[in-house]
Amino acid sequence: MVETSVTAKDKSPLCSLLLFSQTEGKPTMKTCMLMLLLLLPLCTVQQHPIECYGHDFPFIIYQRLNCDGKVQQACYTRKSGEKGCTRLDNCSREGWNCCYTNLCNARVTP
């Protein structure tokens, strides 16, 4: 089996750090790919998914929303009847009724 070496022109900063597994002074492509796969979980941002119903009288009427982000979210219903998803810090506001499971704001009334 023939191993492909990374040339100086193709060398990324990550590959140049791999001094421990060099062949003839150059890290192999296989080593670079292995290191990228090992580092991938560190690069991904944890998402907090939740599904909520969205309801805004003029525009959206009971549309399913897929809400996810870096910050944990909750489904809400406001006194006005508006529904959607929001950050947890908004749940402490007056007039906001929050729930924390998928599609839990289907029939929640404030």
C-alpha positions as CSV (number, residue, x, y, z in Angstrom):
1,M,0.0,0.0,0.0
2,V,1.4,3.4,-1.0
3,E,1.0,6.3,1.4
4,T,0.5,9.7,0.1
5,S,2.5,12.4,1.8
6,V,1.4,16.0,2.2
7,T,3.6,18.4,0.2
8,A,4.8,21.7,1.7
9,K,2.3,23.5,-0.6
10,D,-0.6,21.5,0.7
11,K,0.4,21.4,4.4
12,S,-2.1,22.9,6.8
13,P,-1.2,24.3,10.2
14,L,-2.7,21.3,11.9
15,C,-0.7,18.9,9.7
16,S,2.5,20.8,10.4
17,L,2.0,20.2,14.2
18,L,2.0,16.5,13.8
19,L,5.8,16.0,14.3
20,F,5.4,12.7,16.0
21,S,4.2,10.8,12.9
22,Q,6.3,12.1,10.1
23,T,7.6,10.2,7.2
24,E,10.7,11.7,5.6
25,G,10.0,15.0,7.4
26,K,6.4,15.3,6.2
27,P,3.2,14.2,8.0
28,T,1.2,11.7,6.0
29,M,-2.3,12.5,4.7
30,K,-3.6,9.6,6.8
31,T,-2.3,11.1,10.0
32,C,-3.7,14.5,9.2
33,M,-7.2,13.0,8.5
34,L,-7.0,10.9,11.7
35,M,-6.2,14.0,13.7
36,L,-9.0,16.0,12.1
37,L,-11.5,13.2,13.0
38,L,-10.2,13.2,16.6
39,L,-10.5,17.0,16.9
40,L,-14.0,17.2,15.3
41,P,-16.0,16.7,18.6
42,L,-14.0,19.6,20.1
43,C,-15.0,21.9,17.2
44,T,-18.7,21.2,17.3
45,V,-21.0,23.4,19.3
46,Q,-23.5,21.7,21.6
47,Q,-27.0,22.4,20.3
48,H,-30.1,22.5,22.4
49,P,-33.0,21.4,20.1
50,I,-36.7,21.8,21.0
51,E,-39.8,21.9,18.8
52,C,-42.4,24.5,19.6
53,Y,-45.6,25.8,18.0
54,G,-45.3,29.3,16.7
55,H,-48.3,31.6,16.6
56,D,-48.3,35.3,15.8
57,F,-51.6,36.5,14.7
58,P,-50.8,38.5,11.6
59,F,-48.2,36.2,10.1
60,I,-47.8,32.7,11.6
61,I,-50.7,30.5,12.7
62,Y,-49.7,27.3,14.5
63,Q,-46.5,26.6,12.6
64,R,-44.1,24.0,14.0
65,L,-40.8,25.6,14.8
66,N,-37.5,23.7,15.1
67,C,-35.5,25.8,17.6
68,D,-32.0,25.0,18.4
69,G,-29.0,27.0,19.3
70,K,-26.0,27.4,21.6
71,V,-28.2,28.6,24.4
72,Q,-30.9,26.3,25.8
73,Q,-34.5,27.4,24.8
74,A,-38.0,26.8,25.9
75,C,-41.5,27.0,24.3
76,Y,-43.6,29.9,25.5
77,T,-47.1,31.3,25.3
78,R,-47.7,34.9,26.2
79,K,-50.8,36.6,27.6
80,S,-51.5,38.0,24.1
81,G,-51.7,34.4,22.7
82,E,-48.3,34.7,20.9
83,K,-46.4,31.3,20.9
84,G,-42.9,30.4,20.0
85,C,-39.5,29.5,21.4
86,T,-37.2,31.7,23.5
87,R,-34.1,31.7,25.7
88,L,-34.7,30.6,29.3
89,D,-34.0,34.0,30.7
90,N,-37.2,35.3,29.1
91,C,-39.3,32.8,31.0
92,S,-39.0,34.8,34.2
93,R,-40.7,37.8,32.6
94,E,-44.2,38.7,33.6
95,G,-46.8,37.4,31.2
96,W,-44.6,34.6,29.8
97,N,-45.7,31.0,30.4
98,C,-42.9,28.6,29.4
99,C,-42.6,24.8,29.1
100,Y,-39.6,22.6,28.3
101,T,-40.6,19.6,26.2
102,N,-41.3,19.3,22.5
103,L,-44.6,20.9,21.3
104,C,-45.6,21.5,24.9
105,N,-47.1,24.9,24.1
106,A,-49.9,23.5,21.9
107,R,-52.7,24.3,24.3
108,V,-50.9,26.2,27.1
109,T,-52.9,29.2,28.1
110,P,-51.5,31.9,30.4
